[in-house]
Amino acid sequence: MSCWRRRFSCSPITPNGKQVSVTLLANPSHLEAVDPVVEGWTRAEQTRRKGPEPHFDRTGTVPILIHGDAAFPAQGVVAEVLNLAKLEGYTTGGTLHIIANNQLGFTTDPEEGRSTRYASDVAKGFDLPIIHVNADDITACVSAVRLATAFRQKFGRDVVIDLIGYRRFGHNETDEPAYTQPLMYEAIKEHPTVRDIFAAQLIEEGLLGAEDAKARSESAESRLANAHQNVKASAAHAPQISRPPMDATPEPDIKTTVSAEVLESLNRQLLSVREGFTVHPKLARQMDRRKTPLAEREIDWAQAEELAFASLITGGIPVRLTGQDTERGTFSQRHLVFHDARTGKRWAPIQHLVGASATFELHNSPLSEYAALGFEYGYSADASDALVCWEAQFGDFTNGAQVVVDQFIVSGLAKWGQPSRLTLLLPHAYEGGGPEHSSARLERFLQLAAEGNIRVFYPSTPANYFHALRRQALHSRPRPLVIMTPKSLLRLRPSWSRLDDLTVHGFRRLIDDPMMESHREDVRRIVLCTGKVYYDLIASPLRAQAKDLAIVRLELLEPFRTDDVLALIAKYSNVRQLAWVQEEPMNMGAYWHVKRRLEPRLPKQLTLAYVGRPERASPSEGYAMAHEAQEERIVQAALSQKPDSAGPPGSG
């Protein structure tokens, strides 16, 4: 259930003496946005995550969603949530949907607001039972709820109650509904109230006397009036209410390294299959490379990620990973689930690790962002002990769930004191894929970052990605984490890590130039960057010629530690030029985020120059040749003696 306020919980005693816990979840005013959050929260409540396998109890917790009659058919997230009901990774054993049907959407009549006869008709597409009931008939309403509950308990499926009534007064205290529905409200004015109808029925059946009915009504009104007076009286002496505290103090360092012995053991287990299981021949060759001991080779991104997850669940921390094509990975990099080439049977080695004391839930999501991300937010808000990760097929697809990002993920802590360690994995980088597959809209998350509400991370090595995942799970300060994950870097060997990077070296907020650490006195120019563009720069023949240049990577973009960046710059005592380099257009990416925080505190002789694409309405070019020309220009400008800033506005 949900409300437009902070989460509320109570434990009333039912007439038969049983105690029931009722939780009303916090809800923004965006219609139906809380629906998937309730489902995710419920799923977390129903799941026991201790031990290697999750155990689900669908009977102990029931989700109830109260919808508006105008919103139920019109808000697309409703259909997305209904589609989750029977999916293995999302089912909650049936939801009780109640449509509070006022036969009016604020001022919009039904024939203007939907193309169906009934407000509930969208549920027909999911083969759900729909109970239409007259809200004036209290006995029928009770029967409808009992029927719906019995159906849910027996069949574990959703049920819809279309509670058809009316709104006696306006949409709010100042609204005059007769302006737009004069005939309806003339009829409502003459219509008896539900209490009057029910009282008359009980009197007619001899179950209640007229005086008793009047006394009960007066008693109830008296209780309400007294409660109202008490609230007014206490308001004059009410303590000042402050919003939930936000902690923006510097985050502590967290030990994220894992011993080589443990990682070697996990690696062997992650590549093992049952006897007689036939791995696809092409995939078997890929897995054979990973069977080489970690100490003897480089570690790629997918393996670093898998080792991070495995080390967490064997350390007692549950992990849940969902998203579009997540089991295999959009770029065929992950393969957490093997499929027998002869029988089609599945095997997920990570769910069969020796000594695993927590669960690893892994599910491909439906092709949905709004409901899928809302579900994971709800799950993470309830399961504070778990690392919950949601992956977009491509990073820009997350804008299909922008309501969840804005109203829950980045502001839920400030509005409701509702923490979450939800982790978003958003593939991001400019590689000629066009406007739709390049940008995860890094700038939007950085713009929304304030008061320590979220973390934003753009890693350049598998090791730092490994440490970031472990850090997020182990952190004592739960916050959402947004990771710009790799695409082409997945198979770029120069980006891969060594075992020591996982076992000895920990998480790195920024990475100094390994080529210049031993002769910093020669450096006259520093380039700051983040993510994949670093490898474009070092791959250029111009890099070897730029002997006075240091390239520094900023990995953790938020919380932004200005002091750390200034301290690193100070190590280069002879620096005279400082530039920020990015692939994204000037009005996107991290440039303005970094500039606002860094430039006011730079030494007097330094300003932060810009190298990248000029301002653009679209994230990137639509043609590969235009993309390559822009990339070459950016690299040349960054490595040359005099960066040319953004280049001509019309270039590319």
C-alpha positions, 0 to 999 in steps of 0.5 A: 500500500502507499501514501503521499508521505513518509512510510508508515507502519502499524500492527493492529489487532484483528477481531479474531485476536491476530496481529497484522503488520500494515506498511504504507509506502511513501509515494510521490504524486506521480500517478501509479509510480509507486506500483512497482515499488510496492511489488519490489518491497513485497518480494523482498519481504517474502524472500529469505536470503540466508543460505545458498538458495532463496526461499520464498513465502508468498502467503505471509505478505500481500501487496495491495495497490489502490488505483484511480479509475482514470490512472489505471487505464492511462498510466503505462506503468500499470500494464508494465506492473501487471506483466510482472505478476507471473514472471519468476523473478518478480512474482509476489503471489498475487496482488490485490488491485482496488480501483477507487472508481469515482467515474471522474478523473479530476475534471475529465469524464471517462469518455475523454480518458479511456477507450474501453467500457470499464476502467479495469479493462486493461487487466483483461489482457492479462486474464485477471479476474475482475470484480465490479462492485457498487461502492454504495453496497457495503455488504457487497464490497466486503464480499468482493474483498473476501472473494478476491483474497480467497482467489489470491490465496488459492491460485497466487494470482492478481485480482482486480476490484473495480469499486464503482462509486463517486466523489462527493466533494471536489478533487481537493478542498478548494475545488468546485466540481460543479464547474465541469460536471454540474449534472453529476454533482446535482445528482450527488447532492441528492444522493444519500451517503453510504452510511445512510444507505447501510443504516437504513438497510440494517434498520429494515432487517431488524439488526439495528434500531434507528436511535442506535444508528443515530447514536453510533453516528454521533459517537463517531463524529464526536471522536473525530471532532475531538481528535481534530481539536487535539491536533489543532491544540498540539500544533501550537506546541509542536516541535519543529519538524526537520527533514531527514538528515543527509550525510555529505561528510567524506566517505570512509575508506573500506577494505575491498581486497580479497585474497588470491587464494579465495579468488582462485578457488572462486574462479575454478568453481565459476567455470565448473559444470555438472558431469555430462553438461555440454557447454556450447563449443564457442562459449567453451573456448571462451571459458577455457581461457578463464581456466588459466590461473588468475595469477598467470594472466589478465582479468577482464571486466566480466570476470572481475564482476563475477568474482566480486559477486561471488566474493560477496555471497560467500561472505554472507551478503546477498546479491540480486542482479536483474535487467534486460538480457542480464544473464548472458549480458548485452555484449555476450560478456557475462554468461552467468548461466550456461545452457546445455547445447544438447538438452537446453537445461540451465546451470548457473555455477555462481548459485552453487558455490561451496560455502555460500552463505547468502543468495544470488538472485539472477533474472532476465527482466522483461523489456521494461524500464519503468516497472523493472527499475521501480521494482528493484528500488522497492526491493533494495529499500526493504532489503538493506542487507543486499546488493541489488543491481539493475542493468539497462541493455544500453545506458540511455534506456534508463530514461524510460524510467526517469520518474523512478530516478527523479522521484525515488532514487535520488530524492527518496532519502531527502523526502522520506528518510528512505535509504537504498543501495540500489546499483544501476549498471548503465553501458556508456561510451562513444563508439560510433553506435549513434545517438541511441546507444552511446550515452547513459546521460551521465550529466543527468545523474551528476546534476541530480547529485547533492548532499551525498544522495547518490554515488556516480562512478565511471571506472576505467579498469575491471579491478576498480569495478570489482572494488566498487561493487564490493564497496557498495555492498559493504558500505555502512552508508547506503546510497544508490550507485550509478555506474557507467559500465563498459562496452568496447572496453570489455574486450580491450586488453589494455584496460584489463587488470592483474590479480594484484589489483584485486588482492593488494590494491583497493578502490581508487577514486582517481588514478594518476598517470602511470607513465609520469609518476616517476618524473613529475617535474617534466610535466607542464600539462595535465589532462583530466578525464574519466572512463573510456576516452582515456584509452583513446588518448593513450592509444594515439601515436601523439601520446608518446610525443607528449612527454610533458603531459600527464593524463589523470582519470577521475573514477568516482565523480560523486561524491566529488573529492576536490581536495584529492584532485587538488592534492594530485595536481599539486604533485606536478609542481611545474604544471601550466595547463589543465584541461578536461577531456570528454567524448560527450558534447559540452552540455553533457558528460561530466565537464560542468560538474567537475568545473563547478567544483574544481575551478574556484579552488585551482592555483591562480595560474590554472584554469580548466580548459575544455576539449570535447564535442561542442554543445549538441541537442543529440548525444552523438553523430549518426554516422560512423565516419562522422564519429571517427572524425570527431574522436580523432579531433578530440584526441589531437586537441587533447594531446597537442600543445594548445587544445582547441576547446570544443572545435567549430560548432558545426563540425562533425 
